[in-house]
Every structure is written in structure tokens, then in C-alpha cells.
Amino acid sequence: MTKTSTSKNNVNLPTPNMFQPITDMESDAEIDLFYDQIKSKLDTLVKDPQDETINKILAYSRSL
């Protein structure tokens, strides 16, 4: 008879340090710097959709 088991050292299990929150002041400064660099570009993400695009979305939502 063959004995089988699952290892407790599975590589897919989360490690205790995987989910630690960022509390480092330097990390906060890096996040703020990144945001400041992209802040001016965020407005360019706002787009005015064409009527054709809106109609396609509406047609798709009605088909569900």
C-alpha cells in the first residue's frame, strides 16, 4: 500500500510577510512622488465617447 500526503511547505501558501502593510515613510514618499508625476496626465484619460460607441454598449447590455 502506498501512503500519500500533502506537504505543509507548499509553495502556493502565503507567507506571513506577504501581506504586511506599507508603513515605511520612504514608501509613502515614493507613492506621493509617483502620484505627483502622473497627476497632470490623469485628465487626458477622460474621453468623450462617440455616439456609435454608446449605441454598441447599449445594444450589448440589452442583449444580456
C-alpha positions as CSV (number, residue, x, y, z in Angstrom):
1,M,0.0,0.0,0.0
2,T,1.2,3.5,-0.9
3,K,1.0,6.3,1.6
4,T,0.4,9.8,0.2
5,S,0.3,13.2,1.8
6,T,0.4,16.9,1.1
7,S,3.4,18.9,2.2
8,K,2.8,21.7,4.7
9,N,5.6,23.6,3.0
10,N,3.5,24.2,-0.1
11,V,4.9,27.0,-2.3
12,N,1.4,28.3,-3.0
13,L,0.6,29.1,0.6
14,P,1.0,32.7,1.6
15,T,4.0,33.5,3.8
16,P,3.5,35.7,6.9
17,N,5.3,38.7,5.3
18,M,3.3,38.6,2.1
19,F,0.5,40.8,3.3
20,Q,2.3,43.3,5.5
21,P,1.0,46.9,5.1
22,I,3.4,49.5,3.8
23,T,4.3,51.6,6.9
24,D,7.6,52.9,5.8
25,M,7.8,56.7,5.5
26,E,10.0,56.3,2.5
27,S,7.4,54.2,0.7
28,D,4.8,56.8,1.4
29,A,7.1,59.4,-0.1
30,E,7.6,57.2,-3.2
31,I,3.9,56.8,-3.6
32,D,3.3,60.5,-3.4
33,L,6.1,61.2,-5.9
34,F,4.6,58.7,-8.3
35,Y,1.2,60.3,-8.0
36,D,2.6,63.8,-8.5
37,Q,4.2,62.6,-11.7
38,I,1.0,61.2,-13.2
39,K,-1.5,63.7,-11.8
40,S,-1.2,66.0,-14.8
41,K,-1.8,63.1,-17.2
42,L,-4.9,61.8,-15.5
43,D,-7.1,64.4,-17.2
44,T,-6.1,63.0,-20.6
45,L,-7.7,59.7,-19.7
46,V,-11.2,61.3,-19.7
47,K,-12.7,60.8,-23.1
48,D,-15.8,61.9,-24.9
49,P,-17.3,58.7,-26.3
50,Q,-18.8,58.8,-29.8
51,D,-22.5,58.1,-30.3
52,E,-21.6,54.8,-32.1
53,T,-19.7,53.6,-29.0
54,I,-22.6,54.4,-26.7
55,N,-25.0,52.6,-29.1
56,K,-22.8,49.5,-29.1
57,I,-22.7,49.4,-25.3
58,L,-26.5,49.9,-25.1
59,A,-27.1,47.1,-27.6
60,Y,-24.8,44.8,-25.8
61,S,-26.5,45.5,-22.4
62,R,-29.9,44.8,-23.9
63,S,-28.8,41.5,-25.4
64,L,-28.0,40.1,-21.9
